[in-house]
Amino acid sequence: MKYVSIDLEMTGLNEEICQIIEVGAVVDDTRHETPIDKLPTFHCYVTHPFYQGEPFALNMHADIFSKLHHRPEGWRYESIDNVAVAFQSWVAKHFEEERATIAGKNFMSCDMNFLKKIPNFDKNQFKHRCIDPAMKFWQPKIDEEIPNLKTCMERAGIAGEVTHTALEDAFQVIKLLRYEKINMPDLVD
């Protein structure tokens, strides 16, 4: 099955006052054994006339704000008015006439709410069901809540930190979804 792992970085969690500042996406297809570093990606920083948000997120994303301010070469920047068209054109290239299945950690309860608010975003390009890798790593007898991305990575034995950069976090979701294929191949073949 083909799907797109999407992650956003925002200036906070309240979609009424906070803004998207980075979009990252990776297309994977479970029918093909493509190495992760060869998968198609979309990545951009999102520019706004002004920025507002919640202090914890503004502080956490100092590197992103440095890029937005200095605009170093080698990175893609899209205005909030153009980001939906740029991103959805990329998705359409990989899914053609088909609606895309989304994968993402907390995507439907957080990221999709932000996407729906940006100009020209067409939610009908995507299927209404979403793959959240947390359910693979939920331990109902011990967890008090659904595990976050870091806990999922730890339980899967995936080294590294949650970087809170959109493209890297989109790749982490794919690694989590590929967990069984890598660690328990007899169960999935």
For each residue, the residues with C-beta under 8 A, 3 or more apart:
1: 29 30 31 101
2: 27 28 29 30 31 94 95 98 100 101
3: 27 28 29 30 100 101 102 103 131
4: 25 26 27 28 91 94 95 100 101 102 103
5: 25 26 27 28 102 103 104 170 171 173 174 177
6: 23 24 25 102 103 104 107 111 170
7: 23 24 25 104 105 111 166 167 169 170 173
8: 20 22 23 24 111 114 115 166
9: 20 21 22 24 61 64 164 165 166
10: 13 15 18 19 20 21 53 57 114
11: 18 19 21 51 52 53 54 57 58 61
12: 17 18 53 54 56 57 58
13: 10 18 54 57 110
14: 17 18 54
15: 10 18 113 114 117
16:
17: 12 14 52 53 54
18: 10 11 12 13 14 15 52 53 54 57 114
19: 10 11 46 48 51 52 53 80
20: 8 9 10 23 46 80 83 114 115 118
21: 9 10 11 45 46 48 51 61 64 65 68
22: 8 9 43 44 45 46 61 64 165 166
23: 6 7 8 20 42 43 44 46 78 83 87 166
24: 6 7 8 9 41 42 43 165 166 167 168 169 170
25: 4 5 6 7 41 42 43 87 90 91 167 170
26: 4 5 39 40 41 42 167 170 171 174
27: 2 3 4 5 39 40 41 94
28: 2 3 4 5 34 39 103 174 177 178
29: 1 2 3 32 34
30: 1 2 3
31: 1 2
32: 29
33:
34: 28 29 38 39
35: 38 39
36: 39 171 174 175 178
37:
38: 34 35
39: 26 27 28 34 35 36 174
40: 26 27 94
41: 24 25 26 27 167 170
42: 23 24 25 26 87 90 91
43: 22 23 24 25 76 166 167
44: 22 23 75 76 77 78 83 86 87
45: 21 22 64 67 68 75 76 77 78
46: 19 20 21 22 23 77 78 79 80 83
47: 68 77 78 79 80
48: 19 21 51 79 80
49:
50:
51: 11 19 21 48 58 65 68
52: 11 17 18 19
53: 10 11 12 17 18 19 57 58
54: 11 12 13 14 17 18 57 58
55: 58 59
56: 12 59 60
57: 10 11 12 13 18 53 54 60 61
58: 11 12 51 53 54 55 61 65
59: 55 56 62
60: 56 57 164
61: 9 11 21 22 57 58 64 65 164
62: 59 65 66
63: 66 67 165
64: 9 21 22 45 61 67 68 165
65: 21 51 58 61 62 68 69
66: 62 63 69 70
67: 45 63 64 70 71 72 75
68: 21 45 47 51 64 65 71 77
69: 65 66
70: 66 67
71: 67 68 75 77
72: 67 75
73:
74:
75: 44 45 67 71 72
76: 43 44 45
77: 44 45 46 47 68 71
78: 23 44 45 46 47 82 83 86 87
79: 46 47 48 82 83
80: 19 20 46 47 48 83 118 119
81: 119 120
82: 78 79 85 86
83: 20 23 44 46 78 79 80 86 87 118
84: 87 88 115 118 119 120 121 122
85: 82 88 89 120
86: 44 78 82 83 89 90
87: 23 25 42 44 78 83 84 90 91
88: 84 85 91 92 120 121 122 125
89: 85 86 92 93
90: 25 42 86 87 93 94
91: 4 25 42 87 88 94 95 100 125 126
92: 88 89 95 96 125
93: 89 90 96
94: 2 4 27 40 90 91 100
95: 2 4 91 92 98 99 100 125
96: 92 93
97:
98: 2 95
99: 95 124 125 126 127
100: 2 3 4 91 94 95 125 126 127
101: 1 2 3 4 126 127 129 130 131
102: 3 4 5 6 107 108 112 126 127 130 131
103: 3 4 5 6 28 107 130 131 132 133 173 174 177
104: 5 6 7 107 108 111 130 131 132 170 173
105: 7 132 133 134 148 149 152 169 173
106: 109 110 111 132 134
107: 6 102 103 104 110 111 112 130 132
108: 102 104 111 112 130 132
109: 106 112 113
110: 13 106 107 113 114
111: 6 7 8 104 106 107 108 114 115
112: 102 107 108 109 115 116 123 130
113: 15 109 110 116 117
114: 8 10 15 18 20 110 111 117 118
115: 8 20 84 111 112 118 121 123
116: 112 113 121 123
117: 15 113 114 121
118: 20 80 83 84 114 115 121
119: 80 81 84
120: 81 84 85 88
121: 84 88 115 116 117 118
122: 84 88 125
123: 112 115 116 126
124: 99
125: 88 91 92 95 99 100 122
126: 91 99 100 101 102 123
127: 99 100 101 102 130
128:
129: 101
130: 101 102 103 104 107 108 112 127
131: 3 101 102 103 104 177
132: 103 104 105 106 107 108 135
133: 103 105 136 137 152 173 176 177 179
134: 105 106 137 138 146 147 148 152
135: 132 138 146
136: 133 152 176 177 179 180
137: 133 134 147 151 152 155 156 176
138: 134 135 143 146 147
139: 142 143 147 155
140: 143
141:
142: 139
143: 138 139 140 146 147
144:
145:
146: 134 135 138 143
147: 134 137 138 139 143 151 152 155
148: 105 134 151 152 162
149: 105 152 153 162 169 172 173
150: 153 154 161 162
151: 137 147 148 154 155
152: 105 133 134 136 137 147 148 149 155 156 176
153: 149 150 156 158 159 160 162 172 175 176
154: 150 151 157 158
155: 137 139 147 151 152
156: 137 152 153 175 176 179 183
157: 154 183
158: 153 154 172 175 176
159: 153
160: 153 163 172
161: 150
162: 148 149 150 153 169 172
163: 160 168 169
164: 9 60 61 169
165: 9 22 24 63 64 168 169
166: 7 8 9 22 23 24 43 169 170
167: 7 24 25 26 41 43 170 171
168: 24 163 165 171 172
169: 7 24 105 149 162 163 164 165 166 172 173
170: 5 6 7 24 25 26 41 104 166 167 173 174
171: 5 26 36 167 168 174 175
172: 149 153 158 160 162 168 169 175 176
173: 5 7 103 104 105 133 149 169 170 176 177
174: 5 26 28 36 39 103 170 171 177 178
175: 36 153 156 158 171 172 178 179
176: 133 136 137 152 153 156 158 172 173 179
177: 5 28 103 131 133 136 173 174
178: 28 36 174 175 181 182
179: 133 136 156 175 176 182 183 184
180: 136 183 184 185 187 188
181: 178 184 185 188
182: 178 179 185
183: 156 157 179 180
184: 179 180 181 187 188
185: 180 181 182 188 189
186: 189
187: 180 184
188: 180 181 184 185
189: 185 186
